[in-house]
Amino acid sequence: MDLIRASGGAKMSDAMILHHLSVGPLQVNCFLVGCRVTHEALVIDPGEEGARILQLARKENLNIRTVVNTHGHFDHIGANRYLVEEVGAELLIHEDDVAILLNASSHAQVYGLKVNSSPKPDRLLKQGDRFSVGELTFEVFHVPGHSPGGIALLSAGHLFVGDVLFAGSIGRTDLPGGDFDQLVEGVRERLFSLPDETIVHPGHGPDTTIGQERRTNPFVGDAARG
């Protein structure tokens, strides 16, 4: 997998194979994204149930090469170790969330939950990075505020936003490293610059679009501007 520092948009494409799984006790949206040409695949936010994720990949003849965490909170990283150890996938996360990632199992205990600790990431991401999985290209948007290193990933008109943006809401900002103003600014300046038809895949709950959230989201949309 090549990592390229660049910026730019993306176009809709039929080269993407996309599967959604709700995993773990907090029902995190995990995404298995595959290249239809090469059958190389990326897993975004494997919160739990690594065996289930891998079983689906094998059923679809997809080879998992990369795992990306949109941020380091415990409910999004629980199957990191399983996938890395089972298939040798590279683990990527934004550099500002490494400490949260490596402390995630302790954080889960505060809520009476248990998750497997994550291995250290292989590569660290920054705003504007691009990386490829097969013939699919993913662009990184750094949107801190839910966590310091929260990111969204754009590929072929699909935007995977983790807990940055939800249908009709945004991520909570009362956790360590959270910042409401920073989150609102990041969503408006970086994500709302994308086309209205961009499909948004949040870390929890249903899909939405950039246009829908720009118009109606009560926290960051047009109505919130007064």
N, C-alpha and C positions, 0 to 999 in steps of 0.2 A: 504494500500500500504506500503510495507516494503522498507526501504532505507538501502542499504548495501554498505559499503566501500570496493571496490574491483577493479580489473582491469583484462582485458583479451579481447578476440575477440568475434565474433559472427558468426554463421553459417546460411546459407540460410534456410528458413523454410516456410512451407505452413500454419503455424498457424496464420499468420498475415492477417487481413483484412485492406486494405489501400485505403483511398479515399482522393483525392486532390480537393481543392476548391480555386479559385482565389477570394479574398475578398477585399473590400474597394477600395477607389479611386486610391490607388497605386498598386492595383492588387497583394497583398501579397499572396504567396502560403501558405495556411493553410492545415494541414494534420489531418485527423481523422484516428487514428490507433487503430484497435480493435483486441482483442484476439478471435480467432474462437471458442475456447473451452468454455470460460467463458462469452463471450460477454461484458467484461469490456473494456473500451476504454480510449484513451488518445487523447487530442487535442493539436497540436503543432502550436503555433503562430496564435491564433484567432484574426486576425487584425481588423475585423469588421464582421457584419452580423451574430451575434450570433444566432438569430432565425433560420436562414438558416442552420447553422451548427447543431443545435439541432434537427431540422426537419430531416436532413439526418441521424443523429444518431438513431433517433426513427424509421425511415423507415427501417434501417438495423438492428434493434433490438439490438443496442449497448448502453450500459450504461456508460456515461462519468464519470469517476472517478477522472481524473487528467487533469490539463491544465499546459503546459510548455511553457514558452517564451524562445526562443533561445537567445534573448537579449531584452532590455527594450525600444527600440525605438517605437514611438507612432504608427507607421503603423503596428506593430506586436501585439499590446496588446488591441485594442479597444473593443473587445468582452470579455475580461477577466471577468469584473464585471457581465455581463449578465449570462455567463455560471456558474460562482461560485454561484451566487444567485439562479439561476434556478434549478441547480442539486446538489449543495453542493460540487462541485469538489474542490480538493486541487490545489492550485496554487504554481508552482515551478519556480524558476529562479536562476541563479548564484548569489552568494552573492555580487559580484562586480558591478552588474547592478541594484541593488535595488533602488538607488537614481535616476537613469535614468527612471526606471519604474514609480516611484511615481511622477515624474515631467513631464511625457509624455504628458499630456493634455496641459500643458503650452508650451511645445516644438512644438506641433502641431499648435498652434495659430500663431507661427512665420511664418508658411507656409500658413496661411489663412485657416487652416483645423480645424475641431473639432472632438475630440474623447472623449469617456467616460473615466473618471479616473479609474485606476485599484485599486482594493483592495490590501492590503499588502499581500505579499506571505506567504504561510503556511510553506514552507520548502525552505531552501537555499542549492544550489548544489555546488559541488567542483569537480575538476579534479579527475577522477577515480571512482566517485560514480556510483553505480548501483541502479536502482529501477525497480520494476516490476508492470505491469498492466496485471492482469490475469496471463497467463503463458508466457507472453512476458517479456523479460528483456531488459532494456535500459541502455547503458553505456554512461557516460558523458565525453566528451572531451572539456576541456577549451581551447579556441583559441581566446585570446584577440587581439585587434588591430582595428577592426571595432567599437567595444565598449569594455570597460574593462572586462565585464563579458560575452562576447560572447561564446556560447557553440555549440557543435554538439552532436547529439544523435544517437547512433548505436544500431540497433536491427535487428537480422536475415538478415544480409547482406544489410540492408538499412541504409543510413547515412543522417540524417536530419541536414542541416548545417546552416540554417538561412541565414544571410548575410555575412558569413565568406568566402564562396567560391561559384562561379557561373560557368556556362558553358562558359569557355573562359575568365573568369575575376575573380576578388575578390571584396570584399566589400570596399566601400569608407572609407578613413581613415582621412578625413578632418573635421569630426565632433568632438565635445568635447570628450576627452578620446581616440581618435583614434591614431594609431601608425602603420605606414606602415611596418617597419622592424619587429615589434612584430607579426603582422599578417602573414607575409611571413614565419617567423620562425615557428609559430604555425602550419600552414598548412603543411609545409614540414615535421616537426618532428612528429606531432601527427596524421594528417589525411593521409599523404602519406605513412605511415607505414602500412596502411590497404591493403587488397588484391585488385588487379586491378579490379576485377569484382564487387566490392562494388558499389552499386547504390547510387548516390548522389542526394538528393532532396534539391535544394536551396530554399531560401526564395522568390526569384523572378526568372522568366524565366524557361527554360526547364531543365529536368533532365540530368544528365551526369554520368560518372563513375570516380572512382579514377584513373584508368589506363589512361583514356582519358586526364584527367587534368594533371596528372604527365608528360605525354608525350608532350602535346601541349599548356598548359595554358601559355600565354606570360608573366604573372606576377610571377608565382610560379613554373611553370613546368621546364622540363629539358632545354628547349631553353632559359629560363631566367637566367640560371646559367652561361651563356657565354661559 
